[in-house]
Amino acid sequence: MNKPFDKIKLHGFNNLTKSLSFSIYDICYAKTEQQRKEYIEYIDEQYSADRLTDILGEVVDIIGANILNVSRQDYDPQGASVTILISEEPIEQQQTYEVDEAPGPLPETVVAHLDKSHICVHTYPEAHPDDGICTFRADIEVSTCGIISPLKALNFLIHSLESDVVTIDYRVRGFTRDVDGVKHYIDHAINSIQNYMTEDTKEAYQMMDVNVYQENLFHTKMMLKETDLNTYLFGVTTSDLSEDEEEAIRSKLTREMQEIFYGRNLPEAE
């Protein structure tokens, strides 16, 4: 649980920069070359620049910012990017506030720029040419300056994409000054990114933290606990597979997820 954080009466405006970065992975199995091609086409349609723009638009609303301009691009042969220019809501020059610690709401590549801040997302669909494993990665960064908190968009972004494995980094940089001239290097209570996750999210994922509190650096890795093989098959279902095929595919999917989660290649099974 977060400890209470004293309200801060600021001199001028809030100069703290809060950056929340994700790498979100969706794993799939497509047996044939044609199925793998169709998977990439499906991902490009599901997470096109237009849809990513919609997702980022929701993020802008959630964190309390305003869209100024939108730039987006679908890439050939695959992938997409979006940039949204946004501004922070008006802030009184001298303000007393307390960051909302409640988890944000639940629900591709996109970049959104706030006034002194930005949001960016980039997508990377790919398929293994031999063993049928397909991995879709979306990199997302929400970086804000001032009282706007990117943590409010945490749960929405995790649930907006099919997140099998997620790595998250959060950092607070710089300082702001109160009316007495004292510098403050963070303006909200946090000892883990998990503080801002909903209970159902924490129950659904295996998690690992690496935090450097004195540097305001927080890192969390997540891997889905329960999996239904049918949700990972593209073009077929388990009824089309033999028991041996099911076991082999489960093994490949599990290995892919664990290697991404632990950040290293695992030894081949004997």
PLY file of the C-alpha trace (Angstrom):
ply
format ascii 1.0
element vertex 270
property float x
property float y
property float z
element edge 268
property int vertex1
property int vertex2
end_header
0.00 0.00 0.00
1.10 3.57 -0.65
1.92 5.65 2.41
0.13 9.01 2.72
2.01 11.83 0.98
1.87 15.35 2.35
0.24 17.96 0.15
2.73 20.31 -1.44
2.13 24.03 -1.92
4.28 24.90 -4.92
6.23 27.98 -5.85
5.51 28.39 -9.55
4.62 25.24 -11.51
5.53 21.57 -11.12
8.83 20.75 -12.90
8.86 17.01 -12.18
9.01 14.71 -15.21
7.28 11.33 -14.76
7.97 8.68 -17.39
6.12 5.36 -17.68
7.45 2.92 -20.31
6.00 -0.43 -21.40
6.97 -3.30 -23.62
3.82 -5.40 -24.07
4.05 -8.82 -25.76
1.27 -10.94 -27.29
2.33 -14.51 -28.14
0.61 -16.72 -30.76
1.12 -19.99 -32.65
0.50 -20.20 -36.40
1.44 -23.54 -37.91
1.72 -22.84 -41.65
3.46 -20.09 -43.59
0.06 -18.89 -44.84
-1.33 -18.74 -41.30
1.68 -16.75 -40.15
1.16 -14.30 -43.00
-2.52 -13.97 -42.06
-1.56 -13.40 -38.42
0.67 -10.46 -39.37
-2.14 -9.04 -41.51
-4.58 -9.48 -38.60
-2.25 -7.67 -36.19
-1.69 -4.82 -38.65
-5.45 -4.39 -38.95
-6.17 -4.86 -35.23
-3.47 -2.38 -34.20
-3.47 0.03 -37.12
-2.45 3.65 -36.73
-6.14 4.62 -36.59
-6.91 2.25 -33.73
-3.75 3.23 -31.89
-4.83 6.83 -32.20
-8.13 5.93 -30.52
-6.28 4.13 -27.69
-3.93 7.07 -27.16
-6.88 9.44 -27.23
-8.33 7.52 -24.29
-4.99 7.81 -22.47
-5.00 11.57 -23.00
-8.46 11.75 -21.39
-7.44 9.47 -18.52
-4.39 11.53 -17.53
-6.27 14.81 -17.93
-4.53 16.35 -20.95
-5.73 17.92 -24.21
-4.96 16.88 -27.81
-3.40 19.58 -29.99
-2.44 17.65 -33.12
-2.26 14.05 -34.41
0.34 12.48 -36.71
0.16 8.76 -37.60
1.71 6.25 -39.97
1.16 2.62 -41.02
4.41 1.02 -42.19
5.21 -1.36 -45.05
5.47 -4.30 -44.63
4.09 -4.07 -41.05
3.84 -1.97 -37.92
2.45 1.47 -37.13
3.25 4.70 -35.26
1.20 7.65 -34.03
2.20 10.98 -32.53
-0.31 13.14 -30.68
0.57 16.65 -29.56
-1.23 17.46 -26.33
-1.20 20.13 -23.67
-1.62 19.98 -19.92
-4.78 21.33 -18.35
-4.48 24.85 -16.88
-2.64 24.92 -13.54
-2.77 27.75 -11.03
0.63 29.26 -10.42
0.46 28.37 -6.73
-1.47 25.19 -6.06
-2.04 22.68 -3.28
-2.74 19.13 -4.44
-2.32 15.45 -3.71
-1.76 12.92 -6.50
-4.69 10.52 -6.89
-3.38 7.13 -5.79
-6.39 5.10 -6.96
-5.70 2.76 -9.91
-6.68 4.15 -13.31
-9.43 2.64 -15.49
-9.18 -0.58 -17.50
-9.90 -0.76 -21.27
-0.64 0.38 -30.50
2.70 2.30 -32.32
1.65 5.79 -31.04
3.54 8.86 -29.84
1.73 11.70 -28.13
3.46 14.90 -27.11
2.14 16.86 -24.15
3.11 20.44 -23.43
6.63 19.59 -22.16
5.58 15.91 -22.29
4.86 13.08 -24.73
3.17 9.74 -25.30
4.57 7.27 -27.83
3.70 3.78 -28.98
5.33 1.62 -31.68
4.26 -1.87 -32.82
6.52 -4.75 -33.91
4.68 -7.83 -35.24
6.94 -10.75 -36.22
6.72 -14.49 -36.90
9.33 -17.25 -36.52
9.88 -18.81 -39.96
10.26 -22.38 -38.66
8.55 -23.22 -35.37
5.28 -21.30 -35.77
5.73 -18.87 -32.87
4.50 -15.32 -33.57
5.25 -12.47 -31.18
3.66 -9.04 -31.31
5.39 -6.31 -29.30
4.09 -2.84 -28.56
6.43 -0.28 -26.99
4.63 2.51 -25.18
5.94 5.54 -23.30
3.88 8.08 -21.40
6.04 10.96 -20.16
4.44 13.92 -18.41
5.66 17.14 -16.81
3.66 18.70 -13.99
0.79 17.36 -11.93
-0.44 15.04 -14.69
0.36 11.43 -13.73
1.02 8.73 -16.37
0.30 6.08 -13.70
-3.42 6.76 -14.17
-3.16 5.11 -17.62
-1.36 2.01 -16.32
-4.27 -0.43 -16.08
-6.01 0.86 -19.21
-2.94 0.24 -21.37
-2.29 -3.25 -19.98
-5.89 -4.27 -20.72
-6.16 -2.47 -24.08
-3.68 -4.90 -25.65
-3.52 -8.67 -25.37
-0.75 -8.68 -22.77
0.93 -12.05 -22.14
4.22 -10.55 -20.95
4.74 -6.93 -19.87
7.85 -5.08 -18.76
7.28 -1.66 -17.18
9.68 1.09 -16.13
8.70 4.20 -14.18
11.01 7.08 -13.35
10.58 10.51 -11.79
13.22 13.04 -12.90
14.13 16.57 -11.89
12.64 18.46 -8.95
9.95 20.98 -8.08
10.15 23.68 -5.42
7.65 24.53 -2.69
6.75 28.02 -1.42
9.56 27.82 1.15
12.13 27.12 -1.56
12.63 23.46 -0.60
13.23 21.09 -3.54
11.01 17.99 -3.86
12.22 15.12 -6.07
8.92 13.24 -6.05
5.38 14.40 -5.30
3.54 11.11 -4.72
3.92 7.98 -2.62
5.20 4.88 -4.43
7.36 1.87 -3.56
6.36 -0.28 -6.56
4.52 0.13 -9.85
2.22 -2.56 -8.47
0.83 0.05 -6.05
-1.13 1.45 -8.99
-2.45 -1.83 -10.41
-5.94 -3.21 -9.82
-6.25 -6.37 -7.72
-7.47 -8.48 -10.65
-4.39 -7.47 -12.66
-2.06 -8.46 -9.82
-3.85 -11.79 -9.39
-3.66 -12.61 -13.11
0.11 -12.13 -13.50
3.31 -13.48 -12.02
5.36 -10.38 -11.17
8.94 -9.44 -10.37
10.18 -6.04 -9.15
13.56 -4.32 -9.32
13.31 -0.93 -7.59
15.91 1.73 -6.75
13.94 3.89 -4.35
16.63 6.49 -3.68
16.83 7.21 -7.44
13.04 7.13 -7.98
13.46 4.22 -10.41
10.86 1.43 -10.50
10.78 -1.68 -12.71
8.14 -4.44 -12.87
7.95 -7.53 -15.08
4.68 -9.42 -15.57
3.82 -12.82 -17.07
0.28 -14.20 -17.39
-0.33 -17.13 -15.02
-3.26 -18.99 -16.58
-3.45 -19.66 -20.31
-6.07 -21.27 -22.55
-4.29 -22.84 -25.52
-7.15 -21.95 -27.88
-6.51 -18.25 -27.29
-2.96 -18.72 -28.59
-3.80 -20.64 -31.77
-4.25 -18.82 -35.07
-6.14 -20.60 -37.85
-6.80 -23.80 -35.85
-8.25 -24.92 -32.51
-7.25 -27.67 -30.09
-9.85 -29.95 -31.71
-7.65 -29.94 -34.84
-4.59 -31.12 -32.91
-3.40 -34.42 -31.51
-2.34 -34.67 -27.87
1.31 -34.73 -28.91
0.83 -31.61 -31.05
-0.91 -29.82 -28.17
1.93 -30.65 -25.80
4.59 -29.52 -28.27
2.81 -26.21 -28.94
2.26 -25.54 -25.23
5.96 -26.13 -24.66
6.93 -23.65 -27.41
4.55 -20.98 -26.13
5.67 -21.39 -22.52
9.31 -21.20 -23.53
8.72 -18.03 -25.57
6.93 -16.30 -22.68
9.53 -17.34 -20.10
12.46 -16.22 -22.26
10.89 -12.79 -22.72
9.98 -12.54 -19.02
13.44 -13.53 -17.75
15.27 -11.71 -20.55
17.48 -14.61 -21.58
17.47 -17.71 -23.79
16.68 -20.90 -21.91
18.61 -24.14 -22.51
17.05 -26.57 -24.93
15.06 -29.39 -23.31
16.77 -32.77 -23.56
0 1
1 2
2 3
3 4
4 5
5 6
6 7
7 8
8 9
9 10
10 11
11 12
12 13
13 14
14 15
15 16
16 17
17 18
18 19
19 20
20 21
21 22
22 23
23 24
24 25
25 26
26 27
27 28
28 29
29 30
30 31
31 32
32 33
33 34
34 35
35 36
36 37
37 38
38 39
39 40
40 41
41 42
42 43
43 44
44 45
45 46
46 47
47 48
48 49
49 50
50 51
51 52
52 53
53 54
54 55
55 56
56 57
57 58
58 59
59 60
60 61
61 62
62 63
63 64
64 65
65 66
66 67
67 68
68 69
69 70
70 71
71 72
72 73
73 74
74 75
75 76
76 77
77 78
78 79
79 80
80 81
81 82
82 83
83 84
84 85
85 86
86 87
87 88
88 89
89 90
90 91
91 92
92 93
93 94
94 95
95 96
96 97
97 98
98 99
99 100
100 101
101 102
102 103
103 104
104 105
105 106
107 108
108 109
109 110
110 111
111 112
112 113
113 114
114 115
115 116
116 117
117 118
118 119
119 120
120 121
121 122
122 123
123 124
124 125
125 126
126 127
127 128
128 129
129 130
130 131
131 132
132 133
133 134
134 135
135 136
136 137
137 138
138 139
139 140
140 141
141 142
142 143
143 144
144 145
145 146
146 147
147 148
148 149
149 150
150 151
151 152
152 153
153 154
154 155
155 156
156 157
157 158
158 159
159 160
160 161
161 162
162 163
163 164
164 165
165 166
166 167
167 168
168 169
169 170
170 171
171 172
172 173
173 174
174 175
175 176
176 177
177 178
178 179
179 180
180 181
181 182
182 183
183 184
184 185
185 186
186 187
187 188
188 189
189 190
190 191
191 192
192 193
193 194
194 195
195 196
196 197
197 198
198 199
199 200
200 201
201 202
202 203
203 204
204 205
205 206
206 207
207 208
208 209
209 210
210 211
211 212
212 213
213 214
214 215
215 216
216 217
217 218
218 219
219 220
220 221
221 222
222 223
223 224
224 225
225 226
226 227
227 228
228 229
229 230
230 231
231 232
232 233
233 234
234 235
235 236
236 237
237 238
238 239
239 240
240 241
241 242
242 243
243 244
244 245
245 246
246 247
247 248
248 249
249 250
250 251
251 252
252 253
253 254
254 255
255 256
256 257
257 258
258 259
259 260
260 261
261 262
262 263
263 264
264 265
265 266
266 267
267 268
268 269
